[in-house]
């Protein structure tokens, strides 16, 4: 559903620097529900290559995995070929604001690092976010749970050392991510209640690859973060020259450490958990 990233291309490299970050947080939320986790129907909205579905497909009762990108879904299917054959997961090529599910049919919905791909910002009142949240509310059973894995504007600003090399893209991305208070209010408008946030300061979206500064020269490494799609080829060359000079002068590690300091306070990701009123 991205309005700026070409995931037909990125799908081939996405898993190189991505894992199901925060899966344990999601698991805790699912296990805290009244219905046992192995009986729950879980919706993976914007499942991509199936990283999060794969983490839960053998634990929950069933997963309905949804994504608009056929190549992403092909990779997810290959990961879970046996589980699909056994009826533990279904894959759907469709938009997350139009789920092929009945009203009140799901026990939980998770959406992981997807919202920033919506064609939204604060100037339009986050209208597409509202459509998506309303659709989640429709398919959830009374008492069902929504788990949103996203980045806040503050986390975009301070949570990624290399974003400081691409300030224009950083500012564009900040406008594309919804603030936590706005999200809280929007979820309430859509009928959700008891929203709370979990900010795991130690979780890193790219895992060990994040701290590998030379990775910035590798297109596959950059494919692990959609912000690079906002950087022109000309400016990318400038960025790579800057990093090359930092490396030659022995200052690259200091640059990374300096611009990574605030991540310990802000974290990179926020999990927002909401409930559909019974």
C-alpha positions in Angstrom: 0.0 0.0 0.0 3.1 2.2 -0.1 2.6 5.5 -2.0 6.3 6.0 -2.4 8.3 2.7 -2.1 8.7 0.2 -4.9 8.2 -3.0 -3.0 8.2 -5.1 -6.2 12.0 -4.5 -6.2 12.6 -4.3 -2.4 10.8 -7.6 -1.7 13.9 -9.5 -3.0 16.2 -7.9 -0.3 13.8 -6.9 2.5 14.5 -9.8 4.8 18.3 -9.3 4.6 18.1 -6.6 7.3 14.7 -7.2 8.9 13.3 -9.5 11.5 10.1 -9.7 13.4 11.2 -7.0 15.9 9.0 -6.9 18.9 7.3 -10.2 18.3 7.5 -11.0 22.0 5.5 -7.8 22.8 2.8 -8.9 20.5 2.8 -12.4 21.9 2.4 -11.1 25.4 -0.7 -9.1 24.3 -2.2 -12.1 22.5 -1.6 -14.3 25.5 -3.3 -11.7 27.8 -6.6 -12.1 25.9 -9.4 -14.2 27.4 -9.4 -16.6 24.4 -6.3 -18.9 24.4 -3.7 -17.9 21.8 -4.0 -21.2 20.0 -7.7 -20.5 19.3 -7.3 -17.0 18.1 -7.8 -15.8 14.5 -5.1 -13.2 13.9 -5.0 -10.7 11.0 -1.6 -9.6 9.8 -2.4 -6.3 8.0 0.3 -5.4 5.5 2.1 -8.7 6.1 4.9 -8.0 3.5 7.3 -11.0 3.3 5.6 -12.6 6.3 8.1 -12.0 9.0 5.5 -11.5 11.7 3.1 -14.1 10.4 5.9 -16.7 10.5 6.6 -15.8 14.1 3.0 -16.7 15.1 1.7 -19.1 12.5 2.3 -22.2 14.7 1.0 -20.5 17.9 -2.3 -18.9 17.0 -5.3 -20.8 15.6 -5.2 -19.2 12.2 -3.7 -16.1 10.4 -5.3 -14.1 7.7 -2.3 -12.3 6.0 -3.0 -9.3 3.8 -0.8 -7.3 1.5 -1.1 -5.5 -1.8 2.2 -6.6 -3.2 2.2 -9.9 -5.0 6.0 -10.4 -4.8 6.0 -9.8 -1.1 3.2 -12.4 -0.7 5.1 -14.9 -2.9 8.0 -14.7 -0.5 5.7 -15.1 2.5 4.0 -18.1 0.9 7.3 -19.8 0.3 8.2 -19.4 4.0 4.9 -20.9 5.1 4.1 -23.3 2.4 3.3 -26.2 4.8 1.2 -24.0 7.1 -0.9 -22.7 4.1 -1.5 -26.2 2.9 -2.6 -27.2 6.5 -5.0 -24.3 6.6 -3.1 -22.4 9.3 -2.7 -19.3 7.2 -4.5 -17.6 4.2 -2.9 -15.0 2.0 -4.9 -12.2 0.4 -3.8 -9.6 -2.2 -5.8 -6.6 -1.2 -5.7 -3.3 0.6 -5.7 -3.1 4.4 -8.6 -0.7 4.2 -10.8 -3.3 2.5 -10.2 -6.6 4.3 -11.8 -9.8 2.8 -13.2 -10.8 6.2 -16.6 -10.8 7.8 -17.7 -8.4 10.5 -16.6 -9.4 14.0 -14.6 -12.4 12.7 -11.1 -11.7 14.1 -9.7 -11.9 17.6 -6.7 -9.7 17.0 -5.2 -7.5 14.3 -1.5 -6.6 14.1 0.0 -4.1 11.8 3.8 -3.8 11.7 5.6 -0.8 10.3 3.0 -0.2 7.6 1.1 3.0 8.5 3.8 5.4 7.2 3.2 4.0 3.7 -0.4 5.5 3.7 -0.8 8.7 1.6 -1.4 10.7 4.7 -0.2 13.5 6.9 -1.6 15.8 9.5 -2.9 18.4 7.0 -5.6 15.9 5.8 -6.5 14.8 9.3 -5.0 11.3 8.8 -8.0 10.4 6.8 -6.5 7.1 5.4 -5.4 6.1 8.9 -9.0 6.5 10.0 -10.3 4.4 7.2 -7.8 1.6 8.1 -8.6 1.8 11.8 -12.3 1.7 11.1 -11.8 -1.4 8.9 -9.9 -3.1 11.8 -12.7 -2.2 14.1 -15.2 -3.8 11.7 -13.5 -7.1 11.5 -12.6 -7.4 15.2 -14.9 -9.3 17.6 -16.2 -7.3 20.6 -13.3 -7.3 23.0 -10.8 -7.9 20.2 -7.4 -6.4 20.2 -5.5 -4.1 17.8 -1.7 -4.0 18.0 0.1 -1.3 16.0 3.8 -1.3 15.6 4.9 2.1 14.3 7.5 4.9 14.7 6.6 8.3 16.2 7.9 11.6 14.8 10.3 11.8 17.7 11.7 8.4 17.0 12.2 9.3 13.3 14.0 12.4 14.5 16.3 10.7 17.0 16.2 6.9 16.6 18.2 6.3 13.5 21.8 7.5 13.2 21.9 7.5 9.4 18.8 9.7 9.0 21.0 12.6 9.8 22.8 12.1 6.5 19.6 12.6 4.6 17.8 15.6 6.4 15.3 16.3 3.6 14.1 12.7 3.6 14.0 12.7 7.4 11.7 15.8 7.3 9.4 14.2 4.7 9.2 11.0 6.8 8.5 12.8 10.0 5.4 14.3 8.3 4.2 10.8 7.2 4.2 9.2 10.7 1.4 10.0 13.0 2.1 11.3 16.5 1.1 9.1 19.5 -1.5 11.5 20.8 -3.1 11.9 17.4 -3.1 8.1 17.0 -4.7 7.7 20.4 -7.5 10.2 19.5 -8.0 8.7 16.1 -8.4 5.2 17.5 -10.9 6.5 20.0 -12.9 8.1 17.2 -13.0 4.7 15.5 -14.4 3.0 18.6 -11.3 1.7 20.2 -10.7 2.1 23.9 -8.0 1.5 26.6 -5.2 2.4 24.3 -1.8 2.3 25.8 1.7 2.4 24.3 4.8 0.3 24.9 8.2 1.8 23.9 11.0 -0.8 23.9 14.1 1.3 23.9 16.3 -1.7 23.2 14.6 -2.9 20.0 16.3 -2.1 16.6 14.4 -2.5 13.4 17.4 -3.6 11.3 18.9 -5.8 14.1 22.7 -6.2 13.9 22.8 -4.6 10.5 21.8 -1.2 12.0 25.2 -0.7 13.6 27.2 -1.8 10.5 28.0 1.7 9.2 29.6 0.5 5.9 26.2 -1.1 5.1 25.2 2.3 3.8 27.2 1.6 0.6 25.1 -1.6 0.0 21.8 -1.2 -1.9 20.5 -4.3 -0.2 21.2 -2.8 3.2 19.4 0.4 2.2 16.5 -1.6 1.0 15.8 -2.5 4.6 14.5 1.0 5.3 11.9 2.7 3.0 13.3 6.2 3.8 16.0 5.7 1.2 13.3 5.7 -1.5 12.9 9.4 -0.7 16.5 10.1 -1.6 17.4 11.1 -5.1 20.2 9.4 -6.9 22.2 12.6 -7.1 21.9 13.2 -3.4 22.7 9.6 -2.6 26.1 10.1 -4.3 26.7 13.1 -2.1 25.8 11.0 1.0 28.1 8.2 0.0 30.9 10.7 -0.6 30.4 12.1 2.9 30.5 8.6 4.5 33.5 7.7 2.5 35.3 10.8 3.8 34.2 10.1 7.3 35.6 6.6 7.0 38.9 7.7 5.5 39.4 10.3 8.3 38.6 7.7 11.0 35.6 9.7 12.1 32.7 7.4 10.9 32.4 5.5 14.2 32.3 8.8 16.2 29.6 10.1 13.8 27.5 7.0 14.3 27.9 7.1 18.1 27.0 10.8 18.3 23.9 10.6 16.2 22.8 7.4 17.9 22.9 8.7 21.5 19.2 9.8 21.8 17.9 6.4 20.6 18.4 5.1 24.1 15.8 7.5 25.2 13.3 7.7 22.3 13.7 4.1 21.0 12.9 3.3 17.4 9.5 1.8 17.6 6.2 2.1 19.6 3.6 -0.5 20.1 0.1 0.9 20.5 -2.4 -1.6 21.9 -6.2 -0.9 21.7 -9.4 -2.8 22.4 -12.7 -3.0 20.7 -15.4 -2.2 23.2 -17.2 -5.5 24.1 
